[in-house]
Amino acid sequence: MMQLLRTGLAALLLGSLSVTPPVEAAPESLQVLGRSNVDDYSVSLGAADWAWLRQKGTLRLGESAPDYAPFGMTGDGRHYEGLTADYAQLLGQLLHVQVVVQRYPSRAESLQALRGGEIDLLGNANGFEAGDPDLAMSQAYADDLPTLVARTDDSQDLPPDLAGKRVAMLYHYLPPDTVKAFYPEASLQLYPSTLSAIGAVAFGQADVYLGDSISAHYLISKNYLNNVQLADFSRLEVQPFAFAVSRDNTRLLRILNAALQAIPAGERMSILRRWSAGGASVPGQQALHFSVKEQRWLDTHPRIRVAVNEHFPPLTFIDDQGQLRGISADVLARISLRTGLKFDLLRGGSLNELIGQVRSGQADVLAAAPVSPELEDQLRFTRPYLTNPFVLVTPRKVALTLDQMDGKRLALIRGNVLRDYLSETFPGVHL
């Protein structure tokens, strides 16, 4: 993992990725990891609908890459979590079916899968999908309040029509033609992810970000973007977030609406608070219940050897008193509090050295490591406890994107997980 986004950095790496992902790629299968559970409420359906659900057994929920935080996120490549995932879990429990997630490389491919019957419903659908004559929208589960984000020093100078401004937007947030018609004097720039779009504003590649208020607030707070802020609300007319289904699938639409209607207002507010920037996005309030086998293992392994890099702030570093500090140290302290495990630290230097300690049996756990296919061949990973964007650091007067670095030299830390991706995608860059 590289340094967190800061005001002085010159360009966001993700901003240089293509908006058009590869086509014809197989979807990823993900497991729903919801934080909400049905408690003392149910849905009323007719006998024919219950029979249809029993026969079906599974609802296939479609998603598209990259993550649309905090609605749908796949931090570990195996689980699907977020605001939409919480509603998906509630739907599964209310309807007594399993909800499985199919994640496609692009929004276009997920929409095509819905039209072709490969999936039953699509999450995070809003005004972009509402205008499609082949689709029908369920009852809303979250409001879409279009928000304008600008750099802190520019936020007071936004004209209502955004005349002369470069507007950054996720390519499937709203129909581009709708935005261009509403802001004819602005220049619309489409980005492959919400993070790359809002990062373009933070680093001066765009003037304004247009997106929904929930994700905008989440991204600003979680990614430490301290030079941008919510500047104003757009007057664009939009649709709230809902599930999209095929227009001719009237039975499923009716069932979804009944289930969503059954979810109490208090539960809806809990989900919204959970995924607001100030809420807890990692489960930690519930009591831990271990199986007999797990408890026996804990009793026989009370101390765990942890390999740490003592020069890896803000994740792991040693303070003036010789104590381990940082984000990883805080996570270990929380685990110790909730499980009773004690951690013995083994200090190391490079990532390769730390991996060697774990593989040789000198250490049981590596405190902080980026997930990559290369490392997954050597280590088993927990679910992530920190999601952190990569950045491209350039001199202030020579701000570049990766697309502009053909023939130029790019420095990487040895073992950087992006090396193979950069070599394949940007072969003209000298690593």
TORMILO-855642 format. One record per residue: chain; x, y, z of N, C-alpha, C in turn. Coordinates in steps of 0.05 Angstrom, whole numbers, plus 5000, padded with zeros to 4 digits. Layout:
# TORMILO-855642
unit_n_east_n_north_n_up_ca_east_ca_north_ca_up_c_east_c_north_c_up
A_X_Y_Z_X_Y_Z_X_Y_Z
...
//
This chain:
# TORMILO-855642
unit_n_east_n_north_n_up_ca_east_ca_north_ca_up_c_east_c_north_c_up
A_5017_4976_5000_5000_5000_5000_5017_5025_5000
A_5009_5045_4985_5024_5070_4984_5012_5090_5002
A_5024_5113_5003_5016_5134_5021_4987_5143_5016
A_4973_5150_5037_4946_5159_5035_4945_5185_5019
A_4922_5191_5006_4919_5215_4991_4924_5240_5008
A_4940_5258_4998_4945_5283_5013_4943_5306_4993
A_4940_5330_5005_4936_5354_4988_4959_5359_4969
A_4984_5353_4977_5007_5360_4960_5012_5341_4937
A_4998_5319_4935_5003_5300_4914_4992_5311_4887
A_5004_5303_4866_4999_5316_4840_4978_5302_4823
A_4975_5276_4824_4956_5263_4806_4947_5237_4818
A_4922_5230_4813_4910_5205_4823_4913_5184_4802
A_4925_5161_4810_4931_5140_4790_4905_5130_4777
A_4884_5126_4792_4860_5115_4781_4848_5133_4760
A_4854_5158_4761_4842_5176_4741_4852_5171_4713
A_4873_5156_4709_4883_5151_4683_4873_5125_4671
A_4857_5110_4686_4847_5085_4675_4825_5091_4654
A_4822_5072_4636_4802_5075_4615_4774_5072_4626
A_4755_5088_4615_4727_5086_4623_4715_5061_4612
A_4725_5050_4591_4713_5026_4578_4729_5001_4586
A_4718_4985_4605_4732_4961_4614_4732_4939_4592
A_4748_4918_4596_4747_4896_4577_4720_4884_4576
A_4711_4875_4552_4685_4863_4550_4688_4833_4550
A_4665_4819_4552_4663_4790_4550_4678_4776_4573
A_4685_4790_4594_4698_4777_4617_4677_4763_4634
A_4684_4740_4646_4665_4726_4663_4661_4741_4688
A_4636_4740_4699_4630_4755_4724_4643_4740_4748
A_4648_4756_4769_4657_4744_4794_4633_4736_4811
A_4635_4714_4824_4614_4706_4843_4623_4714_4871
A_4605_4729_4885_4611_4740_4911_4590_4732_4931
A_4598_4730_4956_4580_4724_4978_4571_4749_4992
A_4545_4751_4997_4534_4775_5010_4544_4775_5039
A_4556_4798_5047_4564_4802_5075_4548_4825_5086
A_4524_4820_5096_4507_4841_5106_4510_4844_5136
A_4504_4868_5145_4505_4874_5174_4477_4875_5187
A_4457_4872_5171_4429_4875_5181_4416_4847_5181
A_4398_4843_5201_4383_4818_5202_4354_4824_5209
A_4336_4808_5198_4308_4811_5203_4302_4804_5232
A_4287_4821_5245_4281_4817_5273_4252_4826_5279
A_4234_4807_5283_4207_4812_5291_4191_4827_5269
A_4197_4822_5244_4179_4831_5223_4180_4812_5200
A_4161_4813_5183_4159_4793_5161_4144_4806_5137
A_4144_4792_5115_4130_4802_5091_4106_4785_5085
A_4085_4797_5077_4060_4783_5070_4059_4779_5040
A_4059_4754_5031_4057_4747_5003_4035_4726_4999
A_4025_4725_4974_4006_4704_4968_4018_4677_4965
A_4002_4656_4966_4012_4629_4964_4027_4624_4938
A_4018_4635_4916_4031_4631_4891_4059_4643_4891
A_4062_4666_4903_4088_4679_4904_4108_4663_4922
A_4098_4653_4944_4115_4636_4962_4124_4611_4947
A_4105_4599_4932_4112_4575_4917_4133_4581_4896
A_4130_4604_4883_4150_4612_4862_4177_4616_4874
A_4178_4628_4898_4204_4633_4912_4216_4606_4920
A_4200_4588_4930_4211_4562_4939_4223_4547_4915
A_4209_4548_4892_4220_4535_4869_4245_4548_4859
A_4246_4575_4860_4270_4589_4851_4293_4585_4869
A_4290_4589_4895_4311_4583_4915_4333_4603_4917
A_4340_4616_4895_4362_4635_4894_4355_4659_4878
A_4363_4683_4888_4361_4707_4872_4389_4716_4865
A_4393_4721_4839_4419_4729_4829_4420_4759_4826
A_4436_4771_4843_4439_4801_4844_4463_4809_4828
A_4459_4827_4809_4481_4836_4792_4494_4861_4803
A_4520_4863_4799_4536_4887_4807_4556_4892_4785
A_4569_4915_4786_4589_4921_4766_4614_4933_4779
A_4637_4928_4768_4662_4938_4777_4667_4966_4766
A_4682_4983_4779_4694_4979_4805_4674_4985_4828
A_4683_4984_4853_4666_4989_4876_4652_5016_4874
A_4627_5016_4884_4612_5041_4886_4607_5045_4916
A_4628_5054_4930_4627_5057_4959_4608_5081_4966
A_4592_5078_4988_4590_5054_5006_4567_5036_4999
A_4556_5038_4974_4533_5021_4967_4542_4992_4963
A_4562_4988_4947_4571_4961_4941_4602_4960_4940
A_4614_4943_4957_4643_4942_4959_4652_4913_4961
A_4675_4907_4949_4686_4880_4949_4715_4881_4957
A_4720_4888_4982_4747_4893_4991_4766_4869_4989
A_4755_4845_4994_4773_4822_4994_4769_4804_4969
A_4753_4812_4950_4749_4796_4926_4731_4772_4930
A_4720_4768_4954_4703_4745_4959_4675_4754_4970
A_4674_4776_4983_4649_4784_4996_4639_4811_4984
A_4613_4814_4986_4599_4838_4976_4587_4851_5000
A_4595_4876_5006_4585_4890_5030_4579_4919_5023
A_4564_4931_5041_4556_4959_5037_4526_4963_5042
A_4517_4987_5035_4489_4993_5040_4470_4975_5024
A_4476_4971_4999_4460_4953_4982_4461_4925_4992
A_4485_4916_5001_4488_4889_5011_4471_4884_5036
A_4468_4904_5053_4451_4901_5076_4422_4896_5068
A_4413_4911_5048_4385_4907_5039_4383_4880_5025
A_4404_4871_5011_4403_4845_4997_4400_4823_5018
A_4415_4826_5040_4413_4805_5061_4385_4805_5074
A_4374_4828_5078_4346_4829_5089_4326_4817_5070
A_4330_4822_5044_4312_4810_5024_4314_4780_5025
A_4338_4769_5027_4342_4741_5028_4328_4728_5052
A_4330_4741_5075_4318_4731_5099_4288_4733_5099
A_4278_4755_5089_4249_4759_5087_4236_4740_5068
A_4249_4734_5046_4238_4718_5024_4246_4689_5026
A_4264_4682_5045_4273_4655_5049_4287_4644_5024
A_4304_4660_5012_4319_4652_4989_4348_4659_4994
A_4366_4647_4979_4394_4655_4980_4399_4677_4959
A_4413_4697_4967_4420_4719_4948_4450_4716_4941
A_4456_4711_4915_4483_4709_4906_4489_4733_4888
A_4514_4742_4889_4522_4766_4874_4539_4758_4850
A_4533_4768_4827_4549_4766_4803_4559_4793_4796
A_4586_4797_4797_4598_4823_4792_4611_4823_4764
A_4601_4841_4748_4611_4843_4720_4631_4866_4717
A_4648_4864_4697_4670_4884_4694_4660_4913_4688
A_4635_4916_4678_4625_4943_4672_4595_4944_4676
A_4585_4968_4678_4556_4972_4681_4541_4961_4657
A_4552_4966_4633_4539_4957_4609_4536_4927_4609
A_4556_4912_4618_4554_4883_4618_4534_4873_4639
A_4533_4887_4662_4513_4879_4682_4484_4884_4672
A_4481_4906_4658_4454_4912_4646_4447_4891_4625
A_4467_4884_4609_4462_4864_4588_4455_4837_4601
A_4468_4831_4623_4462_4806_4637_4433_4806_4648
A_4424_4829_4657_4397_4831_4667_4377_4827_4645
A_4382_4840_4622_4364_4837_4599_4364_4808_4589
A_4387_4795_4590_4389_4768_4580_4381_4746_4600
A_4373_4754_4624_4364_4734_4643_4386_4720_4659
A_4411_4729_4656_4433_4717_4672_4431_4724_4701
A_4419_4747_4707_4415_4755_4735_4385_4763_4738
A_4376_4764_4763_4348_4771_4768_4343_4800_4774
A_4362_4813_4787_4359_4841_4795_4387_4854_4795
A_4387_4880_4793_4411_4896_4793_4410_4916_4815
A_4432_4918_4831_4433_4937_4853_4443_4964_4845
A_4439_4984_4863_4449_5011_4859_4439_5024_4834
A_4414_5018_4827_4402_5029_4803_4389_5056_4810
A_4394_5076_4792_4382_5103_4797_4373_5114_4770
A_4377_5140_4766_4368_5153_4742_4381_5142_4717
A_4405_5131_4719_4419_5120_4695_4404_5097_4684
A_4392_5080_4701_4377_5056_4692_4347_5062_4689
A_4337_5082_4703_4308_5087_4703_4297_5093_4675
A_4313_5105_4658_4304_5112_4631_4305_5089_4611
A_4314_5066_4620_4316_5043_4602_4289_5030_4599
A_4278_5029_4575_4251_5018_4571_4249_4988_4577
A_4271_4975_4578_4271_4946_4583_4270_4939_4613
A_4274_4960_4630_4277_4955_4659_4254_4968_4675
A_4250_4957_4698_4231_4969_4718_4246_4972_4744
A_4239_4993_4759_4252_5000_4784_4235_4992_4807
A_4248_4980_4828_4233_4973_4852_4228_4998_4869
A_4215_4994_4892_4213_5016_4911_4241_5024_4920
A_4245_5049_4925_4272_5060_4932_4281_5050_4959
A_4307_5047_4962_4318_5040_4989_4338_5061_4998
A_4345_5081_4981_4362_5103_4989_4357_5127_4971
A_4358_5151_4982_4355_5175_4967_4380_5181_4951
A_4376_5193_4928_4398_5203_4911_4396_5233_4910
A_4413_5247_4925_4413_5276_4926_4438_5285_4911
A_4435_5294_4886_4459_5301_4870_4474_5324_4883
A_4500_5320_4887_4516_5339_4902_4540_5348_4886
A_4548_5373_4890_4572_5384_4877_4594_5386_4897
A_4617_5375_4890_4641_5376_4907_4662_5392_4892
A_4675_5411_4907_4695_5428_4895_4719_5430_4914
A_4741_5440_4904_4764_5445_4922_4756_5467_4942
A_4767_5465_4965_4760_5483_4987_4763_5512_4979
A_4784_5518_4964_4789_5546_4957_4773_5555_4933
A_4758_5537_4920_4742_5544_4897_4712_5542_4902
A_4704_5532_4925_4676_5525_4930_4657_5549_4930
A_4668_5573_4936_4651_5597_4936_4647_5609_4909
A_4661_5599_4889_4660_5611_4862_4645_5595_4842
A_4628_5577_4850_4613_5560_4831_4589_5574_4821
A_4588_5580_4795_4563_5592_4784_4541_5571_4783
A_4516_5578_4785_4494_5558_4785_4494_5541_4760
A_4502_5552_4737_4502_5536_4712_4529_5522_4707
A_4548_5525_4726_4575_5514_4723_4588_5521_4697
A_4583_5545_4687_4594_5554_4662_4625_5554_4663
A_4638_5542_4644_4667_5542_4642_4680_5522_4661
A_4665_5507_4676_4676_5488_4695_4678_5460_4683
A_4699_5446_4691_4703_5418_4684_4689_5401_4705
A_4669_5386_4696_4653_5371_4715_4661_5341_4713
A_4670_5330_4734_4678_5302_4735_4655_5285_4746
A_4649_5262_4733_4627_5246_4741_4632_5216_4734
A_4624_5198_4752_4624_5170_4745_4608_5165_4720
A_4618_5149_4702_4606_5147_4676_4578_5136_4676
A_4570_5122_4697_4542_5112_4698_4526_5123_4722
A_4534_5147_4732_4518_5159_4754_4492_5169_4743
A_4494_5186_4722_4470_5197_4708_4475_5195_4678
A_4454_5195_4662_4459_5195_4633_4474_5220_4625
A_4497_5217_4612_4513_5240_4604_4498_5262_4589
A_4480_5253_4571_4465_5273_4555_4447_5290_4573
A_4436_5278_4594_4420_5293_4613_4436_5314_4627
A_4460_5307_4636_4478_5326_4650_4486_5348_4631
A_4494_5341_4606_4502_5361_4587_4480_5381_4580
A_4455_5371_4579_4433_5388_4573_4427_5407_4596
A_4431_5398_4621_4426_5415_4644_4449_5435_4648
A_4473_5427_4642_4497_5445_4645_4510_5448_4618
A_4497_5462_4599_4508_5464_4571_4534_5479_4570
A_4540_5497_4589_4564_5513_4588_4588_5499_4603
A_4583_5476_4614_4604_5462_4628_4616_5440_4611
A_4639_5430_4618_4653_5409_4603_4651_5384_4620
A_4637_5363_4611_4633_5339_4627_4655_5319_4621
A_4668_5310_4642_4690_5290_4641_4680_5264_4655
A_4681_5242_4641_4671_5217_4653_4695_5200_4663
A_4691_5188_4687_4712_5172_4700_4702_5144_4706
A_4721_5125_4708_4713_5097_4713_4704_5091_4741
A_4709_5108_4760_4700_5103_4788_4695_5130_4801
A_4680_5128_4823_4674_5152_4839_4699_5163_4851
A_4717_5146_4860_4742_5155_4872_4760_5170_4852
A_4762_5159_4828_4779_5173_4808_4766_5200_4800
A_4740_5201_4799_4727_5227_4792_4730_5248_4814
A_4726_5240_4839_4729_5260_4860_4759_5266_4864
A_4776_5247_4859_4805_5252_4861_4814_5271_4839
A_4802_5271_4816_4809_5290_4795_4804_5319_4804
A_4783_5323_4820_4778_5350_4831_4800_5356_4852
A_4806_5337_4869_4825_5342_4891_4852_5350_4879
A_4860_5339_4856_4886_5343_4845_4886_5362_4821
A_4864_5377_4817_4863_5398_4798_4858_5390_4769
A_4851_5365_4764_4846_5356_4737_4817_5361_4729
A_4800_5369_4748_4773_5377_4743_4765_5398_4764
A_4744_5413_4759_4736_5434_4778_4714_5426_4797
A_4696_5408_4788_4673_5401_4804_4668_5371_4800
A_4660_5358_4822_4651_5331_4821_4621_5330_4824
A_4607_5315_4808_4578_5311_4810_4572_5282_4817
A_4559_5278_4840_4553_5251_4848_4532_5252_4870
A_4524_5228_4880_4504_5228_4901_4517_5236_4927
A_4501_5247_4946_4512_5258_4970_4523_5236_4989
A_4511_5212_4989_4520_5191_5007_4548_5182_5000
A_4553_5176_4975_4580_5167_4967_4600_5189_4968
A_4592_5214_4961_4611_5236_4962_4621_5241_4990
A_4603_5242_5009_4611_5246_5037_4628_5223_5047
A_4621_5199_5039_4637_5175_5048_4665_5176_5037
A_4668_5183_5011_4694_5183_4998_4712_5204_5009
A_4701_5228_5014_4717_5250_5024_4728_5243_5052
A_4710_5232_5069_4718_5226_5096_4737_5202_5098
A_4731_5181_5083_4746_5156_5086_4773_5157_5072
A_4776_5175_5052_4801_5176_5037_4818_5201_5044
A_4811_5215_5066_4826_5237_5076_4831_5259_5055
A_4810_5264_5039_4812_5285_5019_4806_5312_5032
A_4826_5324_5044_4821_5347_5061_4822_5374_5046
A_4824_5373_5019_4824_5398_5004_4799_5400_4987
A_4779_5382_4991_4754_5385_4976_4731_5384_4997
A_4708_5394_4989_4685_5395_5006_4659_5395_4990
A_4637_5388_5003_4611_5390_4991_4605_5419_4988
A_4602_5428_4963_4599_5457_4958_4570_5465_4954
A_4554_5448_4942_4526_5456_4936_4511_5431_4927
A_4485_5434_4925_4468_5412_4914_4460_5420_4886
A_4461_5400_4868_4453_5405_4841_4422_5405_4839
A_4411_5420_4820_4382_5421_4816_4373_5400_4796
A_4391_5383_4788_4383_5361_4770_4361_5344_4782
A_4342_5336_4766_4321_5317_4775_4332_5289_4772
A_4331_5274_4794_4342_5247_4793_4323_5227_4805
A_4330_5201_4802_4314_5179_4814_4329_5169_4838
A_4315_5160_4859_4328_5148_4882_4340_5121_4875
A_4357_5111_4893_4369_5085_4889_4349_5062_4894
A_4349_5043_4877_4330_5020_4878_4343_4996_4865
A_4328_4974_4865_4336_4951_4850_4322_4952_4822
A_4337_4945_4802_4325_4944_4775_4320_4915_4767
A_4297_4910_4754_4290_4883_4744_4281_4886_4715
A_4280_4863_4702_4269_4863_4675_4240_4872_4675
A_4232_4889_4657_4205_4900_4657_4183_4879_4656
A_4189_4856_4643_4168_4835_4642_4168_4817_4666
A_4186_4821_4685_4187_4804_4709_4170_4817_4731
A_4144_4819_4726_4126_4833_4744_4123_4819_4771
A_4125_4792_4771_4122_4778_4797_4145_4786_4815
A_4170_4785_4805_4193_4792_4822_4191_4820_4831
A_4183_4838_4814_4180_4867_4822_4160_4869_4844
A_4138_4856_4842_4118_4857_4863_4128_4846_4890
A_4143_4824_4888_4154_4812_4912_4175_4830_4925
A_4193_4841_4909_4213_4859_4920_4201_4883_4933
A_4181_4895_4921_4168_4918_4933_4155_4912_4959
A_4142_4888_4961_4129_4880_4986_4150_4876_5008
A_4173_4864_5001_4194_4859_5020_4207_4885_5029
A_4213_4903_5011_4224_4929_5018_4205_4945_5035
A_4179_4943_5029_4159_4958_5045_4158_4947_5073
A_4165_4922_5077_4163_4910_5104_4186_4918_5122
A_4207_4928_5111_4231_4936_5127_4224_4961_5143
A_4225_4961_5170_4217_4984_5186_4235_5008_5181
A_4224_5032_5187_4239_5056_5184_4263_5057_5201
A_4261_5045_5225_4284_5044_5244_4307_5029_5232
A_4301_5007_5219_4322_4991_5206_4335_5006_5183
A_4319_5020_5168_4329_5036_5146_4349_5057_5156
A_4341_5070_5178_4359_5091_5189_4384_5079_5200
A_4383_5055_5211_4407_5042_5221_4426_5036_5198
A_4416_5027_5176_4433_5021_5153_4446_5046_5142
A_4430_5068_5140_4441_5093_5130_4463_5103_5149
A_4458_5102_5175_4478_5112_5194_4503_5094_5193
A_4500_5069_5190_4522_5050_5189_4541_5057_5166
A_4530_5065_5143_4547_5070_5120_4551_5100_5114
A_4543_5117_5133_4551_5145_5131_4580_5145_5139
A_4595_5167_5133_4624_5167_5137_4631_5165_5166
A_4613_5174_5184_4620_5173_5212_4612_5146_5225
A_4598_5129_5210_4589_5104_5222_4610_5083_5220
A_4605_5061_5234_4624_5038_5234_4618_5020_5210
A_4637_5017_5193_4634_4999_5170_4645_4972_5174
A_4656_4967_5198_4667_4941_5205_4651_4931_5229
A_4640_4906_5227_4625_4896_5250_4642_4894_5275
A_4631_4904_5297_4646_4902_5322_4629_4905_5346
A_4603_4909_5342_4585_4912_5365_4574_4886_5374
A_4573_4866_5357_4560_4841_5365_4580_4824_5382
A_4568_4808_5400_4585_4790_5415_4596_4768_5397
A_4621_4759_5403_4633_4738_5387_4626_4711_5399
A_4618_4693_5382_4611_4666_5390_4629_4646_5375
A_4646_4632_5390_4664_4613_5378_4653_4585_5380
A_4659_4568_5360_4652_4540_5362_4670_4527_5383
A_4663_4502_5390_4679_4487_5410_4707_4484_5400
A_4710_4478_5374_4736_4474_5362_4752_4500_5362
A_4739_4522_5356_4753_4548_5355_4761_4556_5384
A_4744_4552_5403_4751_4559_5431_4774_4542_5441
A_4774_4516_5434_4796_4499_5442_4822_4509_5430
A_4821_4518_5404_4845_4528_5392_4855_4553_5406
A_4837_4571_5413_4844_4595_5428_4856_4589_5455
A_4846_4568_5468_4856_4561_5495_4884_4550_5493
A_4890_4536_5470_4917_4524_5467_4937_4542_5453
A_4927_4564_5442_4945_4583_5428_4940_4612_5439
A_4946_4617_5464_4939_4643_5475_4957_4666_5465
A_4980_4659_5454_4998_4680_5445_5004_4676_5415
A_5004_4697_5400_5008_4696_5371_5032_4714_5364
A_5050_4703_5347_5074_4718_5338_5067_4734_5313
A_5071_4760_5315_5063_4778_5293_5088_4792_5281
A_5091_4789_5255_5113_4802_5241_5104_4830_5233
A_5120_4850_5240_5113_4878_5235_5137_4893_5222
A_5130_4911_5204_5150_4929_5193_5150_4954_5212
A_5173_4959_5224_5174_4981_5244_5177_5008_5231
A_5178_5009_5204_5180_5035_5190_5159_5036_5168
A_5134_5032_5175_5112_5032_5155_5088_5048_5165
A_5093_5074_5172_5071_5091_5181_5052_5097_5157
A_5026_5100_5162_5013_5100_5188_5003_5073_5197
A_5011_5051_5183_5002_5025_5191_5017_5013_5215
A_5043_5012_5213_5060_5002_5235_5085_5019_5237
A_5091_5027_5262_5116_5041_5268_5121_5040_5298
A_5146_5044_5305_5154_5043_5333_5157_5071_5344
A_5144_5077_5367_5145_5104_5378_5171_5108_5394
A_5173_5131_5407_5198_5138_5422_5201_5120_5447
A_5179_5108_5456_5180_5090_5479_5184_5060_5471
A_5188_5056_5445_5192_5029_5435_5167_5013_5432
A_5143_5026_5432_5118_5012_5429_5108_5013_5400
A_5095_4991_5392_5083_4990_5366_5059_5009_5364
A_5058_5026_5344_5036_5044_5340_5026_5042_5311
A_5003_5053_5306_4993_5054_5279_4966_5040_5276
A_4955_5041_5252_4928_5030_5247_4928_5000_5253
A_4949_4986_5244_4950_4957_5248_4952_4950_5278
A_4967_4967_5293_4969_4963_5322_4942_4966_5335
A_4926_4986_5326_4899_4990_5337_4881_4966_5332
A_4883_4955_5307_4867_4931_5301_4875_4907_5318
A_4901_4903_5322_4910_4881_5339_4900_4885_5368
A_4901_4910_5377_4891_4915_5404_4861_4909_5407
A_4846_4915_5386_4817_4909_5387_4813_4878_5387
A_4828_4864_5370_4826_4835_5369_4833_4823_5396
A_4854_4833_5409_4862_4823_5435_4840_4827_5456
A_4827_4851_5455_4806_4857_5474_4783_4838_5471
A_4776_4831_5446_4752_4816_5441_4756_4785_5441
A_4781_4777_5439_4786_4748_5438_4803_4738_5461
A_4818_4756_5474_4836_4748_5495_4864_4740_5485
A_4868_4740_5459_4894_4734_5448_4914_4755_5455
A_4939_4747_5459_4961_4765_5464_4981_4763_5440
A_4993_4786_5433_5009_4786_5409_5038_4793_5416
A_5057_4776_5407_5085_4780_5410_5096_4790_5383
A_5110_4813_5384_5119_4826_5360_5147_4816_5351
A_5149_4811_5325_5175_4805_5312_5180_4827_5292
A_5200_4843_5297_5205_4866_5280_5221_4857_5255
A_5214_4870_5233_5228_4865_5208_5230_4889_5191
A_5242_4886_5167_5245_4909_5149_5227_4907_5125
A_5237_4895_5104_5223_4894_5079_5199_4875_5080
A_5181_4878_5061_5158_4861_5059_5167_4832_5054
A_5187_4828_5037_5196_4801_5031_5208_4788_5056
A_5221_4804_5073_5232_4793_5098_5210_4784_5116
A_5189_4800_5118_5166_4793_5136_5152_4768_5125
A_5148_4767_5099_5135_4743_5087_5151_4718_5093
A_5178_4721_5091_5195_4699_5097_5192_4689_5126
A_5188_4707_5145_5184_4700_5173_5159_4683_5176
A_5138_4691_5162_5113_4676_5164_5115_4649_5151
A_5127_4648_5127_5128_4623_5112_5147_4603_5125
A_5167_4613_5140_5186_4595_5153_5175_4586_5180
A_5153_4597_5189_5142_4590_5215_5153_4606_5239
A_5171_4625_5233_5180_4642_5255_5158_4660_5266
A_5139_4668_5248_5117_4685_5256_5091_4672_5247
A_5070_4678_5261_5043_4667_5255_5028_4685_5236
A_5032_4711_5239_5015_4731_5226_5033_4753_5216
A_5026_4764_5193_5038_4789_5182_5018_4811_5186
A_5026_4832_5201_5006_4852_5209_4994_4869_5186
A_5010_4875_5166_5000_4893_5145_5013_4884_5118
A_4995_4876_5100_5005_4868_5073_4983_4874_5053
A_4991_4884_5029_4971_4889_5008_4963_4863_4995
A_4938_4860_4989_4928_4836_4976_4935_4837_4946
A_4947_4815_4936_4953_4813_4908_4953_4784_4900
A_4949_4778_4874_4950_4750_4865_4976_4737_4872
A_4998_4752_4869_5025_4741_4875_5027_4732_4904
A_5018_4749_4922_5021_4743_4950_5000_4722_4959
A_4978_4720_4945_4958_4700_4952_4968_4672_4947
A_4989_4669_4931_5001_4643_4926_5019_4636_4950
A_5026_4655_4967_5044_4650_4989_5031_4652_5016
A_5010_4668_5018_4997_4673_5044_4967_4670_5043
A_4955_4666_5066_4926_4666_5068_4918_4693_5080
A_4899_4707_5068_4892_4734_5077_4865_4734_5093
A_4864_4751_5113_4839_4757_5127_4823_4776_5109
A_4799_4783_5118_4784_4804_5105_4800_4830_5110
A_4799_4850_5092_4814_4874_5096_4803_4891_5119
A_4821_4905_5133_4813_4924_5153_4819_4953_5145
A_4830_4956_5121_4836_4983_5111_4835_4982_5081
A_4820_5000_5069_4820_5004_5040_4833_5030_5033
A_4853_5030_5015_4870_5053_5012_4877_5057_4982
A_4872_5080_4971_4877_5084_4942_4907_5087_4936
A_4914_5078_4912_4941_5083_4903_4942_5111_4890
A_4965_5124_4892_4969_5150_4880_4994_5151_4864
A_4995_5170_4845_5018_5175_4829_5030_5202_4838
A_5055_5202_4848_5067_5226_4858_5087_5237_4838
A_5082_5263_4830_5100_5276_4811_5107_5303_4821
A_5128_5316_4810_5134_5344_4818_5110_5362_4813
A_5106_5382_4830_5083_5400_4828_5080_5412_4801
A_5101_5419_4788_5099_5434_4762_5098_5415_4738
A_5099_5388_4744_5099_5369_4722_5078_5348_4728
A_5053_5356_4733_5032_5337_4739_5026_5319_4715
A_5027_5293_4719_5024_5274_4697_5004_5252_4706
A_4991_5240_4686_4977_5215_4690_4993_5193_4677
A_4986_5169_4682_5001_5146_4671_5000_5146_4641
A_4978_5156_4630_4975_5157_4600_4996_5176_4588
A_5006_5195_4604_5025_5215_4594_5054_5208_4600
A_5059_5184_4611_5086_5177_4620_5100_5158_4601
A_5091_5156_4576_5104_5138_4557_5133_5147_4554
A_5152_5129_4557_5180_5135_4555_5193_5147_4580
A_5177_5151_4600_5187_5163_4625_5191_5141_4646
A_5205_5148_4668_5213_5129_4689_5193_5131_4712
A_5185_5109_4723_5167_5108_4746_5180_5091_4767
A_5183_5103_4791_5195_5088_4813_5174_5074_4830
A_5179_5049_4837_5162_5033_4854_5178_5022_4877
A_5164_5017_4899_5177_5003_4921_5179_4973_4913
A_5201_4960_4919_5205_4933_4912_5181_4916_4923
A_5170_4899_4905_5147_4882_4913_5120_4896_4910
A_5119_4920_4898_5094_4934_4895_5074_4916_4879
A_5049_4915_4890_5029_4896_4878_5019_4905_4851
A_5025_4930_4843_5016_4940_4817_5036_4935_4795
A_5058_4924_4801_5080_4922_4780_5070_4907_4755
A_5058_4884_4758_5049_4869_4735_5028_4884_4720
A_5009_4896_4734_4988_4911_4721_4999_4934_4705
A_5018_4949_4716_5030_4971_4702_5046_4962_4677
A_5060_4940_4680_5076_4930_4657_5058_4922_4634
A_5035_4910_4640_5016_4901_4619_5000_4923_4607
A_4991_4942_4624_4973_4963_4615_4988_4987_4604
A_5012_4993_4615_5027_5016_4606_5056_5007_4599
A_5059_4991_4577_5085_4980_4571_5106_5001_4564
A_5097_5025_4557_5116_5046_4550_5129_5060_4574
A_5119_5054_4598_5130_5066_4622_5153_5049_4632
A_5176_5062_4638_5199_5047_4647_5198_5044_4678
A_5196_5020_4687_5194_5015_4716_5221_5010_4728
//
